[in-house]
Amino acid sequence: MKFGEQRPASGTAAKASSLLSNATAFGPWTTKPAHTNGDTRDRGLEEGRRRDVYYSRFTIYDSGVPAKPRSPYLHLDAFNSETNQLNVIVDTPKGSRNKFTFDEKFGLFKLSGVLPAGASFPYDFGFVPSTRGEDGDPLDVLVLMDDPAFVGCLVTARLLGVVEAEQTERNGDTMRNDRLIAVAADSIIHRSLKSLGTLDENLVGQIEHFFVSYNEIKGKQFKPLGRFGPTRGRRLIEAGIKLFRSSTRK
């Protein structure tokens, strides 16, 4: 190498050079890097992966950790700020034999079970975002609609009430696992429904029977405790919101 020529970058130096030249702003995420002694910026690379690149006076630290964006499915407000109606995320559409659940770790909906032939969900089933129940999951809600929605669909709904219930797991642990009942705000067929008391009593009984049978298939017990209107249902949701907030602060 002649005097004055620059040695080609290789190894760690080449990687650092590439990161500096290719890093671009990527999303609203923030990071708290450790052990930096200079300016710090959160940068992202291509192909949906975030790299926390820490610029210091002497060293570039690259964590290479996949991005974990804040999930709208979990952190959306439980109630619509404009209408004060309930926000529901559908995870299993009406008529589906497949049961889907939202995987918080991966931020995706996954297949969690299949009902036997001849059995299917009677109405769209989902959860209320920004809530937690006694079982640690978001509060469950069954939504009456004119036609099925799709997995991950946001539905604005009118709360009709709640079927309070206990669920016993295979290991014998028993906890509350209530089922909120709501109707889609844009429903035409069910627009006259205002509370659980205005819903046909036989239909409510069939809904309860479905959840009893559904849990029996999984080796669990579901015991309805009582039917209540929207006021009590809202109190349960507000308690679920508080539990969610306390769990996310940990």
Secondary structure, DSSP 8 states (H G I E B T S, - for coil): --TT------HHHHHHHHHHHH-B--SS-----SS--S----EE-STT-EE-EEE-SS-EEE---------HHHHS-SB-TTT--EEEEEEE-TT-SEEEEEETTTTEEEEEEE--TT---SSEEEE-TT---TTSS--EEEEE-SS---TT-EEEEEEEEEEEEEEE-TTS-EEE--EEEEEETT-STTTT--SGGGS-HHHHHHHHHHHHHHHHHTT-EEEEEEEE-HHHHHHHHHHHHHHHHHHHT-
